[in-house]
Amino acid sequence: MKNVQVVTISDLQDFAAKVYANGKTASERFGMTWDMLSELEEQNPKLTNKLKSPDDSCQVA
């Protein structure tokens, strides 16, 4: 059985505000550095879904 939780836009906005509170990035809030995230992605290349930008100038995850 899946744990399904209904949230509102307001709930999501509150969560995002807490994640980025005091100028911290999301990775800092969860205790991860950019190097740690890069290593995680290197070890698990399918972890992020890379998409082309609309003008094909770069990739976004």
All heavy atoms as a GROMACS GRO file, in nm:
protein
  475
    1MET      N    1   0.083  -0.117   0.000
    1MET     CA    2   0.000   0.000   0.000
    1MET      C    3   0.089   0.125   0.000
    1MET      O    4   0.186   0.133   0.073
    1MET     CB    5  -0.090  -0.002   0.122
    1MET     CG    6  -0.176   0.121   0.136
    1MET     SD    7  -0.278   0.115   0.284
    1MET     CE    8  -0.436   0.102   0.205
    2LYS      N    9   0.055   0.219  -0.083
    2LYS     CA   10   0.130   0.344  -0.091
    2LYS      C   11   0.078   0.444   0.011
    2LYS      O   12  -0.041   0.447   0.041
    2LYS     CB   13   0.119   0.405  -0.230
    2LYS     CG   14   0.189   0.325  -0.335
    2LYS     CD   15   0.180   0.395  -0.469
    2LYS     CE   16   0.251   0.314  -0.574
    2LYS     NZ   17   0.244   0.378  -0.705
    3ASN      N   18   0.169   0.523   0.062
    3ASN     CA   19   0.131   0.630   0.154
    3ASN      C   20   0.107   0.755   0.070
    3ASN      O   21   0.200   0.820   0.026
    3ASN     CB   22   0.241   0.654   0.256
    3ASN     CG   23   0.205   0.762   0.355
    3ASN    OD1   24   0.091   0.807   0.360
    3ASN    ND2   25   0.302   0.806   0.433
    4VAL      N   26  -0.018   0.788   0.045
    4VAL     CA   27  -0.054   0.902  -0.037
    4VAL      C   28  -0.096   1.015   0.055
    4VAL      O   29  -0.179   0.997   0.143
    4VAL     CB   30  -0.168   0.867  -0.135
    4VAL    CG1   31  -0.208   0.988  -0.216
    4VAL    CG2   32  -0.126   0.752  -0.224
    5GLN      N   33  -0.036   1.131   0.031
    5GLN     CA   34  -0.068   1.246   0.114
    5GLN      C   35  -0.110   1.361   0.023
    5GLN      O   36  -0.040   1.394  -0.073
    5GLN     CB   37   0.055   1.286   0.195
    5GLN     CG   38   0.031   1.391   0.297
    5GLN     CD   39   0.156   1.417   0.381
    5GLN    OE1   40   0.264   1.371   0.349
    5GLN    NE2   41   0.140   1.491   0.488
    6VAL      N   42  -0.222   1.420   0.053
    6VAL     CA   43  -0.272   1.532  -0.026
    6VAL      C   44  -0.212   1.660   0.030
    6VAL      O   45  -0.215   1.684   0.151
    6VAL     CB   46  -0.426   1.538  -0.021
    6VAL    CG1   47  -0.478   1.659  -0.097
    6VAL    CG2   48  -0.487   1.410  -0.076
    7VAL      N   49  -0.153   1.740  -0.059
    7VAL     CA   50  -0.096   1.867  -0.017
    7VAL      C   51  -0.152   1.978  -0.104
    7VAL      O   52  -0.198   1.955  -0.215
    7VAL     CB   53   0.059   1.868  -0.026
    7VAL    CG1   54   0.120   1.768   0.069
    7VAL    CG2   55   0.105   1.841  -0.166
    8THR      N   56  -0.145   2.097  -0.051
    8THR     CA   57  -0.192   2.213  -0.126
    8THR      C   58  -0.072   2.292  -0.177
    8THR      O   59   0.041   2.271  -0.134
    8THR     CB   60  -0.277   2.304  -0.036
    8THR    OG1   61  -0.192   2.357   0.067
    8THR    CG2   62  -0.395   2.230   0.025
    9ILE      N   63  -0.098   2.383  -0.267
    9ILE     CA   64   0.007   2.472  -0.316
    9ILE      C   65   0.068   2.548  -0.200
    9ILE      O   66   0.190   2.565  -0.192
    9ILE     CB   67  -0.049   2.570  -0.422
    9ILE    CG1   68  -0.098   2.494  -0.545
    9ILE    CG2   69   0.052   2.675  -0.459
    9ILE    CD1   70   0.010   2.426  -0.624
   10SER      N   71  -0.014   2.588  -0.106
   10SER     CA   72   0.035   2.660   0.012
   10SER      C   73   0.132   2.573   0.092
   10SER      O   74   0.234   2.622   0.140
   10SER     CB   75  -0.083   2.703   0.098
   10SER     OG   76  -0.037   2.770   0.214
   11ASP      N   77   0.100   2.444   0.106
   11ASP     CA   78   0.189   2.351   0.177
   11ASP      C   79   0.324   2.344   0.107
   11ASP      O   80   0.430   2.345   0.171
   11ASP     CB   81   0.130   2.210   0.183
   11ASP     CG   82   0.006   2.200   0.270
   11ASP    OD1   83  -0.012   2.284   0.361
   11ASP    OD2   84  -0.073   2.106   0.246
   12LEU      N   85   0.322   2.335  -0.025
   12LEU     CA   86   0.445   2.328  -0.102
   12LEU      C   87   0.525   2.457  -0.092
   12LEU      O   88   0.648   2.454  -0.081
   12LEU     CB   89   0.414   2.297  -0.249
   12LEU     CG   90   0.351   2.160  -0.274
   12LEU    CD1   91   0.310   2.147  -0.420
   12LEU    CD2   92   0.444   2.049  -0.234
   13GLN      N   93   0.458   2.569  -0.094
   13GLN     CA   94   0.526   2.698  -0.080
   13GLN      C   95   0.591   2.710   0.058
   13GLN      O   96   0.704   2.757   0.069
   13GLN     CB   97   0.428   2.813  -0.103
   13GLN     CG   98   0.387   2.826  -0.247
   13GLN     CD   99   0.273   2.926  -0.268
   13GLN    OE1  100   0.190   2.948  -0.179
   13GLN    NE2  101   0.269   2.984  -0.386
   14ASP      N  102   0.522   2.665   0.161
   14ASP     CA  103   0.578   2.668   0.296
   14ASP      C  104   0.702   2.577   0.306
   14ASP      O  105   0.803   2.614   0.364
   14ASP     CB  106   0.475   2.622   0.400
   14ASP     CG  107   0.363   2.723   0.420
   14ASP    OD1  108   0.378   2.840   0.378
   14ASP    OD2  109   0.259   2.683   0.477
   15PHE      N  110   0.694   2.458   0.246
   15PHE     CA  111   0.807   2.366   0.247
   15PHE      C  112   0.927   2.429   0.176
   15PHE      O  113   1.039   2.426   0.227
   15PHE     CB  114   0.769   2.234   0.181
   15PHE     CG  115   0.884   2.139   0.167
   15PHE    CD1  116   0.930   2.068   0.276
   15PHE    CD2  117   0.948   2.124   0.045
   15PHE    CE1  118   1.038   1.981   0.264
   15PHE    CE2  119   1.055   2.037   0.032
   15PHE     CZ  120   1.100   1.966   0.142
   16ALA      N  121   0.904   2.485   0.058
   16ALA     CA  122   1.013   2.547  -0.019
   16ALA      C  123   1.074   2.663   0.059
   16ALA      O  124   1.196   2.680   0.061
   16ALA     CB  125   0.963   2.594  -0.154
   17ALA      N  126   0.992   2.743   0.125
   17ALA     CA  127   1.044   2.856   0.203
   17ALA      C  128   1.134   2.806   0.316
   17ALA      O  129   1.239   2.865   0.344
   17ALA     CB  130   0.928   2.938   0.258
   18LYS      N  131   1.096   2.697   0.379
   18LYS     CA  132   1.178   2.641   0.488
   18LYS      C  133   1.309   2.583   0.435
   18LYS      O  134   1.413   2.595   0.499
   18LYS     CB  135   1.099   2.533   0.563
   18LYS     CG  136   0.986   2.590   0.648
   18LYS     CD  137   0.904   2.480   0.711
   18LYS     CE  138   0.784   2.539   0.785
   18LYS     NZ  139   0.693   2.436   0.833
   19VAL      N  140   1.303   2.518   0.319
   19VAL     CA  141   1.423   2.458   0.260
   19VAL      C  142   1.527   2.567   0.230
   19VAL      O  143   1.645   2.549   0.255
   19VAL     CB  144   1.388   2.378   0.133
   19VAL    CG1  145   1.513   2.342   0.055
   19VAL    CG2  146   1.310   2.252   0.168
   20TYR      N  147   1.481   2.679   0.177
   20TYR     CA  148   1.572   2.785   0.137
   20TYR      C  149   1.587   2.896   0.241
   20TYR      O  150   1.642   3.001   0.213
   20TYR     CB  151   1.528   2.844   0.002
   20TYR     CG  152   1.544   2.744  -0.110
   20TYR    CD1  153   1.436   2.670  -0.156
   20TYR    CD2  154   1.667   2.722  -0.169
   20TYR    CE1  155   1.451   2.577  -0.258
   20TYR    CE2  156   1.684   2.630  -0.271
   20TYR     CZ  157   1.575   2.558  -0.315
   20TYR     OH  158   1.590   2.467  -0.416
   21ALA      N  159   1.541   2.872   0.364
   21ALA     CA  160   1.549   2.973   0.470
   21ALA      C  161   1.694   3.010   0.500
   21ALA      O  162   1.786   2.928   0.489
   21ALA     CB  163   1.480   2.921   0.596
   22ASN      N  164   1.714   3.133   0.538
   22ASN     CA  165   1.846   3.186   0.578
   22ASN      C  166   1.952   3.172   0.469
   22ASN      O  167   2.070   3.156   0.497
   22ASN     CB  168   1.894   3.118   0.707
   22ASN     CG  169   1.799   3.141   0.822
   22ASN    OD1  170   1.746   3.250   0.838
   22ASN    ND2  171   1.775   3.038   0.901
   23GLY      N  172   1.908   3.176   0.344
   23GLY     CA  173   2.002   3.176   0.232
   23GLY      C  174   2.068   3.043   0.202
   23GLY      O  175   2.161   3.036   0.124
   24LYS      N  176   2.021   2.935   0.264
   24LYS     CA  177   2.080   2.804   0.239
   24LYS      C  178   2.024   2.746   0.109
   24LYS      O  179   1.911   2.773   0.071
   24LYS     CB  180   2.050   2.707   0.352
   24LYS     CG  181   2.130   2.734   0.477
   24LYS     CD  182   2.119   2.618   0.574
   24LYS     CE  183   2.215   2.638   0.689
   24LYS     NZ  184   2.217   2.522   0.777
   25THR      N  185   2.106   2.664   0.044
   25THR     CA  186   2.058   2.592  -0.073
   25THR      C  187   1.991   2.464  -0.026
   25THR      O  188   2.007   2.422   0.089
   25THR     CB  189   2.173   2.556  -0.168
   25THR    OG1  190   2.261   2.465  -0.100
   25THR    CG2  191   2.251   2.678  -0.213
   26ALA      N  192   1.918   2.401  -0.116
   26ALA     CA  193   1.850   2.276  -0.079
   26ALA      C  194   1.952   2.170  -0.036
   26ALA      O  195   1.930   2.098   0.062
   26ALA     CB  196   1.766   2.226  -0.196
   27SER      N  197   2.064   2.162  -0.107
   27SER     CA  198   2.164   2.060  -0.070
   27SER      C  199   2.222   2.088   0.068
   27SER      O  200   2.245   1.996   0.146
   27SER     CB  201   2.275   2.053  -0.175
   27SER     OG  202   2.343   2.176  -0.186
   28GLU      N  203   2.245   2.215   0.100
   28GLU     CA  204   2.296   2.250   0.233
   28GLU      C  205   2.195   2.214   0.341
   28GLU      O  206   2.231   2.165   0.448
   28GLU     CB  207   2.327   2.399   0.240
   28GLU     CG  208   2.447   2.441   0.159
   28GLU     CD  209   2.461   2.592   0.152
   28GLU    OE1  210   2.359   2.664   0.152
   28GLU    OE2  211   2.576   2.638   0.145
   29ARG      N  212   2.069   2.239   0.312
   29ARG     CA  213   1.962   2.210   0.410
   29ARG      C  214   1.958   2.061   0.443
   29ARG      O  215   1.931   2.022   0.555
   29ARG     CB  216   1.828   2.257   0.354
   29ARG     CG  217   1.710   2.234   0.444
   29ARG     CD  218   1.711   2.315   0.570
   29ARG     NE  219   1.712   2.456   0.540
   29ARG     CZ  220   1.745   2.549   0.626
   29ARG    NH1  221   1.777   2.518   0.749
   29ARG    NH2  222   1.748   2.676   0.593
   30PHE      N  223   1.987   1.976   0.342
   30PHE     CA  224   1.982   1.832   0.364
   30PHE      C  225   2.120   1.774   0.393
   30PHE      O  226   2.139   1.652   0.394
   30PHE     CB  227   1.918   1.762   0.244
   30PHE     CG  228   1.772   1.796   0.230
   30PHE    CD1  229   1.729   1.880   0.129
   30PHE    CD2  230   1.679   1.746   0.319
   30PHE    CE1  231   1.594   1.912   0.117
   30PHE    CE2  232   1.544   1.779   0.309
   30PHE     CZ  233   1.502   1.862   0.207
   31GLY      N  234   2.219   1.861   0.418
   31GLY     CA  235   2.350   1.817   0.461
   31GLY      C  236   2.438   1.760   0.352
   31GLY      O  237   2.524   1.676   0.381
   32MET      N  238   2.419   1.803   0.229
   32MET     CA  239   2.500   1.753   0.119
   32MET      C  240   2.574   1.868   0.052
   32MET      O  241   2.518   1.975   0.035
   32MET     CB  242   2.414   1.679   0.017
   32MET     CG  243   2.346   1.557   0.075
   32MET     SD  244   2.270   1.454  -0.050
   32MET     CE  245   2.414   1.372  -0.115
   33THR      N  246   2.696   1.843   0.013
   33THR     CA  247   2.775   1.942  -0.060
   33THR      C  248   2.761   1.914  -0.210
   33THR      O  249   2.716   1.808  -0.252
   33THR     CB  250   2.924   1.933  -0.022
   33THR    OG1  251   2.974   1.805  -0.066
   33THR    CG2  252   2.945   1.950   0.127
   34TRP      N  253   2.805   2.012  -0.289
   34TRP     CA  254   2.801   1.994  -0.433
   34TRP      C  255   2.888   1.874  -0.474
   34TRP      O  256   2.851   1.797  -0.562
   34TRP     CB  257   2.848   2.121  -0.503
   34TRP     CG  258   2.831   2.114  -0.651
   34TRP    CD1  259   2.929   2.093  -0.743
   34TRP    CD2  260   2.709   2.120  -0.724
   34TRP    NE1  261   2.875   2.088  -0.869
   34TRP    CE2  262   2.740   2.105  -0.860
   34TRP    CE3  263   2.575   2.138  -0.687
   34TRP    CZ2  264   2.644   2.106  -0.960
   34TRP    CZ3  265   2.479   2.140  -0.788
   34TRP    CH2  266   2.514   2.125  -0.921
   35ASP      N  267   3.002   1.858  -0.409
   35ASP     CA  268   3.090   1.744  -0.439
   35ASP      C  269   3.021   1.611  -0.408
   35ASP      O  270   3.033   1.515  -0.484
   35ASP     CB  271   3.221   1.754  -0.360
   35ASP     CG  272   3.310   1.865  -0.410
   35ASP    OD1  273   3.297   1.905  -0.528
   35ASP    OD2  274   3.394   1.912  -0.331
   36MET      N  275   2.949   1.605  -0.297
   36MET     CA  276   2.877   1.483  -0.262
   36MET      C  277   2.768   1.452  -0.365
   36MET      O  278   2.750   1.337  -0.405
   36MET     CB  279   2.814   1.496  -0.123
   36MET     CG  280   2.915   1.500  -0.009
   36MET     SD  281   2.843   1.552   0.147
   36MET     CE  282   2.747   1.410   0.192
   37LEU      N  283   2.697   1.555  -0.409
   37LEU     CA  284   2.592   1.535  -0.509
   37LEU      C  285   2.652   1.492  -0.643
   37LEU      O  286   2.596   1.406  -0.712
   37LEU     CB  287   2.511   1.664  -0.527
   37LEU     CG  288   2.423   1.702  -0.408
   37LEU    CD1  289   2.367   1.841  -0.427
   37LEU    CD2  290   2.314   1.601  -0.388
   38SER      N  291   2.766   1.552  -0.679
   38SER     CA  292   2.833   1.515  -0.804
   38SER      C  293   2.878   1.369  -0.801
   38SER      O  294   2.864   1.296  -0.899
   38SER     CB  295   2.953   1.606  -0.829
   38SER     OG  296   2.911   1.738  -0.850
   39GLU      N  297   2.932   1.326  -0.686
   39GLU     CA  298   2.975   1.187  -0.672
   39GLU      C  299   2.856   1.092  -0.679
   39GLU      O  300   2.862   0.987  -0.743
   39GLU     CB  301   3.049   1.168  -0.540
   39GLU     CG  302   3.105   1.030  -0.521
   39GLU     CD  303   3.183   1.015  -0.392
   39GLU    OE1  304   3.235   1.116  -0.340
   39GLU    OE2  305   3.192   0.901  -0.343
   40LEU      N  306   2.746   1.129  -0.616
   40LEU     CA  307   2.625   1.049  -0.619
   40LEU      C  308   2.575   1.033  -0.763
   40LEU      O  309   2.541   0.924  -0.806
   40LEU     CB  310   2.517   1.113  -0.532
   40LEU     CG  311   2.384   1.041  -0.520
   40LEU    CD1  312   2.402   0.906  -0.454
   40LEU    CD2  313   2.287   1.127  -0.442
   41GLU      N  314   2.575   1.142  -0.838
   41GLU     CA  315   2.531   1.138  -0.977
   41GLU      C  316   2.627   1.054  -1.061
   41GLU      O  317   2.584   0.979  -1.149
   41GLU     CB  318   2.522   1.280  -1.034
   41GLU     CG  319   2.503   1.288  -1.184
   41GLU     CD  320   2.372   1.228  -1.235
   41GLU    OE1  321   2.281   1.205  -1.155
   41GLU    OE2  322   2.364   1.206  -1.357
   42GLU      N  323   2.756   1.064  -1.033
   42GLU     CA  324   2.855   0.986  -1.108
   42GLU      C  325   2.834   0.836  -1.085
   42GLU      O  326   2.845   0.756  -1.178
   42GLU     CB  327   2.995   1.027  -1.065
   42GLU     CG  328   3.106   0.966  -1.148
   42GLU     CD  329   3.241   1.020  -1.106
   42GLU    OE1  330   3.260   1.143  -1.113
   42GLU    OE2  331   3.327   0.938  -1.068
   43GLN      N  332   2.803   0.799  -0.962
   43GLN     CA  333   2.783   0.658  -0.928
   43GLN      C  334   2.647   0.606  -0.974
   43GLN      O  335   2.628   0.487  -0.990
   43GLN     CB  336   2.798   0.638  -0.777
   43GLN     CG  337   2.939   0.661  -0.728
   43GLN     CD  338   2.947   0.656  -0.576
   43GLN    OE1  339   2.849   0.635  -0.507
   43GLN    NE2  340   3.067   0.678  -0.524
   44ASN      N  341   2.552   0.698  -0.992
   44ASN     CA  342   2.415   0.661  -1.031
   44ASN      C  343   2.369   0.754  -1.144
   44ASN      O  344   2.287   0.842  -1.122
   44ASN     CB  345   2.320   0.675  -0.912
   44ASN     CG  346   2.362   0.590  -0.796
   44ASN    OD1  347   2.337   0.471  -0.794
   44ASN    ND2  348   2.430   0.650  -0.699
   45PRO      N  349   2.420   0.735  -1.265
   45PRO     CA  350   2.392   0.829  -1.373
   45PRO      C  351   2.245   0.847  -1.407
   45PRO      O  352   2.205   0.951  -1.457
   45PRO     CB  353   2.470   0.774  -1.492
   45PRO     CG  354   2.514   0.639  -1.455
   45PRO     CD  355   2.504   0.626  -1.307
   46LYS      N  356   2.162   0.748  -1.376
   46LYS     CA  357   2.020   0.761  -1.409
   46LYS      C  358   1.940   0.826  -1.296
   46LYS      O  359   1.818   0.838  -1.304
   46LYS     CB  360   1.962   0.624  -1.442
   46LYS     CG  361   2.021   0.568  -1.571
   46LYS     CD  362   1.959   0.436  -1.606
   46LYS     CE  363   2.022   0.386  -1.735
   46LYS     NZ  364   1.967   0.257  -1.774
   47LEU      N  365   2.010   0.870  -1.192
   47LEU     CA  366   1.943   0.930  -1.078
   47LEU      C  367   1.870   1.058  -1.116
   47LEU      O  368   1.761   1.086  -1.070
   47LEU     CB  369   2.044   0.959  -0.966
   47LEU     CG  370   1.989   1.004  -0.833
   47LEU    CD1  371   1.901   0.895  -0.772
   47LEU    CD2  372   2.101   1.038  -0.738
   48THR      N  373   1.932   1.137  -1.201
   48THR     CA  374   1.868   1.259  -1.248
   48THR      C  375   1.827   1.242  -1.393
   48THR      O  376   1.888   1.167  -1.467
   48THR     CB  377   1.960   1.382  -1.236
   48THR    OG1  378   2.079   1.356  -1.309
   48THR    CG2  379   1.994   1.412  -1.092
   49ASN      N  380   1.724   1.312  -1.430
   49ASN     CA  381   1.674   1.307  -1.567
   49ASN      C  382   1.721   1.433  -1.637
   49ASN      O  383   1.675   1.541  -1.607
   49ASN     CB  384   1.522   1.298  -1.566
   49ASN     CG  385   1.465   1.284  -1.704
   49ASN    OD1  386   1.534   1.248  -1.798
   49ASN    ND2  387   1.338   1.313  -1.717
   50LYS      N  388   1.815   1.419  -1.728
   50LYS     CA  389   1.868   1.536  -1.798
   50LYS      C  390   1.784   1.564  -1.922
   50LYS      O  391   1.760   1.478  -2.004
   50LYS     CB  392   2.014   1.513  -1.835
   50LYS     CG  393   2.102   1.500  -1.713
   50LYS     CD  394   2.247   1.486  -1.753
   50LYS     CE  395   2.335   1.485  -1.632
   50LYS     NZ  396   2.344   1.356  -1.567
   51LEU      N  397   1.741   1.687  -1.933
   51LEU     CA  398   1.659   1.730  -2.045
   51LEU      C  399   1.731   1.840  -2.122
   51LEU      O  400   1.806   1.918  -2.064
   51LEU     CB  401   1.525   1.785  -1.994
   51LEU     CG  402   1.444   1.693  -1.903
   51LEU    CD1  403   1.327   1.768  -1.842
   51LEU    CD2  404   1.396   1.572  -1.980
   52LYS      N  405   1.706   1.849  -2.248
   52LYS     CA  406   1.762   1.957  -2.327
   52LYS      C  407   1.681   2.084  -2.299
   52LYS      O  408   1.561   2.080  -2.282
   52LYS     CB  409   1.754   1.926  -2.477
   52LYS     CG  410   1.847   1.817  -2.522
   52LYS     CD  411   1.987   1.869  -2.535
   52LYS     CE  412   2.077   1.765  -2.598
   52LYS     NZ  413   2.212   1.810  -2.611
   53SER      N  414   1.752   2.198  -2.299
   53SER     CA  415   1.682   2.324  -2.284
   53SER      C  416   1.607   2.354  -2.414
   53SER      O  417   1.638   2.297  -2.519
   53SER     CB  418   1.782   2.436  -2.251
   53SER     OG  419   1.871   2.453  -2.358
   54PRO      N  420   1.508   2.442  -2.410
   54PRO     CA  421   1.428   2.469  -2.530
   54PRO      C  422   1.512   2.512  -2.652
   54PRO      O  423   1.479   2.478  -2.764
   54PRO     CB  424   1.334   2.581  -2.486
   54PRO     CG  425   1.324   2.566  -2.339
   54PRO     CD  426   1.458   2.513  -2.294
   55ASP      N  427   1.621   2.581  -2.628
   55ASP     CA  428   1.703   2.625  -2.740
   55ASP      C  429   1.826   2.536  -2.763
   55ASP      O  430   1.915   2.570  -2.839
   55ASP     CB  431   1.745   2.771  -2.725
   55ASP     CG  432   1.832   2.794  -2.603
   55ASP    OD1  433   1.862   2.697  -2.529
   55ASP    OD2  434   1.871   2.908  -2.579
   56ASP      N  435   1.830   2.420  -2.695
   56ASP     CA  436   1.940   2.323  -2.707
   56ASP      C  437   2.076   2.380  -2.670
   56ASP      O  438   2.178   2.327  -2.711
   56ASP     CB  439   1.946   2.264  -2.849
   56ASP     CG  440   1.833   2.165  -2.872
   56ASP    OD1  441   1.781   2.110  -2.773
   56ASP    OD2  442   1.797   2.143  -2.990
   57SER      N  443   2.081   2.485  -2.592
   57SER     CA  444   2.208   2.545  -2.555
   57SER      C  445   2.271   2.476  -2.435
   57SER      O  446   2.390   2.489  -2.413
   57SER     CB  447   2.192   2.695  -2.526
   57SER     OG  448   2.106   2.711  -2.414
   58CYS      N  449   2.191   2.406  -2.354
   58CYS     CA  450   2.246   2.340  -2.236
   58CYS      C  451   2.151   2.231  -2.191
   58CYS      O  452   2.040   2.219  -2.241
   58CYS     CB  453   2.269   2.440  -2.124
   58CYS     SG  454   2.118   2.519  -2.066
   59GLN      N  455   2.197   2.151  -2.098
   59GLN     CA  456   2.114   2.049  -2.038
   59GLN      C  457   2.070   2.094  -1.900
   59GLN      O  458   2.144   2.162  -1.829
   59GLN     CB  459   2.188   1.916  -2.025
   59GLN     CG  460   2.210   1.846  -2.157
   59GLN     CD  461   2.269   1.708  -2.138
   59GLN    OE1  462   2.329   1.680  -2.036
   59GLN    NE2  463   2.249   1.623  -2.236
   60VAL      N  464   1.952   2.059  -1.863
   60VAL     CA  465   1.901   2.089  -1.730
   60VAL      C  466   1.860   1.957  -1.666
   60VAL      O  467   1.821   1.864  -1.734
   60VAL     CB  468   1.782   2.187  -1.735
   60VAL    CG1  469   1.825   2.322  -1.785
   60VAL    CG2  470   1.671   2.135  -1.821
   61ALA      N  471   1.874   1.950  -1.534
   61ALA     CA  472   1.836   1.827  -1.465
   61ALA      C  473   1.707   1.848  -1.391
   61ALA      O  474   1.670   1.956  -1.356
   61ALA     CB  475   1.946   1.786  -1.368
   0.00000   0.00000   0.00000
